[in-house]
């Protein structure tokens, strides 16, 4: 009888390593984006619009603010995608309102 009690321990360590690595990668990318926003702002905005230059932390704050205002950077939010299927046996799109004559309503 050969029991492998340590097998689950290695898998748990691997999962924790991936989680920790993912968190570190997300932080590194966020810091990098903050730097790029600061550099772009400081190179463009003062000359174009007469605005003041910003610090690194203000650039990082702009990245966070834009993420909060504009969403998840290209990934659709769950539950907001409308699912439409042609169940009525016609060519009409059930997601579009139609008149009695079958024409799409604008």
N, C-alpha and C positions, 0 to 999 in steps of 0.2 A: 504494500500500500504506500503510494508516494503522494504526499500532500504538498501543495504549493501555497503556503500561507502568505508569502511575500508578493504574489502576483498582483493583487489589487493595489498594493502600496506603490508599485512602479507606475501604474496607470494613473493613480491619483496625483502623483508627483508630476507626470507629464502634462496632465490637464492644468494643474496649478501653474506650471511653467509657461504654458501657452497663454493662460489668462494674464499672468504678470507681464509677459512679453507684449501682449496686445495692448495692455494699459500703458506700458512704457512707450510703445510705438505711437499711440494716440497722443500722448503728451508731447513727444518729440515733434510730431507733425504739427500740432497746435502751436508750439513755440516757433516753429519754422514759418508758419503762415503769419503769425504776429509780426515777425521780422520783415517778411515780404510786404505786408500791408504798410508798415512803418516806412520802409524805403520808398515804395511807390508813392505813398502820400507825400512824403517830404520832397520827392523829386518833381511831382506834378502839381499838387494843389496850391502851394504858395505862388508859383508862377502863373498858373491859369486863373485861379479865383482869388488870389491875395490872402489865403488862409495861413494860419500859423503852422509851424512844423509840430509834429507829435512825437511822443516818447514811445519806446518799445511797448510799455504796458498799455498805453492808449491804443496802439495798433492791435495788441492782443484783445483788448476790450472791444474794438470794432469787429474783430472776427467773431467773437462770442455774440455780440449784439446782432450781427447779420445772420448768424445761424439761428438765433431765437426768432428774428423777424421773418426770415425767408424760408425756414424749414431745414430739411435734412440733406441739403446739397445734392439734389438730383434723385434721391430715393423716395418713391411714393410712400405716403403715410398709410398705414393699414386702416382699412375701413372707409377710406375716402374715394376709392376707385369704384365707379359705378359699373356694375355688371349687367350687361344687356344681352339677351338672347332672343332670337326670332322664334318664339313659341307659338305665334298665332298663325303660322302656315303661310304668311304673305311675305313679300319682299320689304315691307315697311319696317323701319327701325322702331322697336318699341320704346326706345329712349327719347324719341322725338314725338312731340304732339302732332296729331294729324287732324285735318278738317274732315267733315262728313264725306267729302268727295275723295278722300284718301291722299290729299296733297299735304306736304309738310307745312306746319304752321310756323311762321317766323316770329 
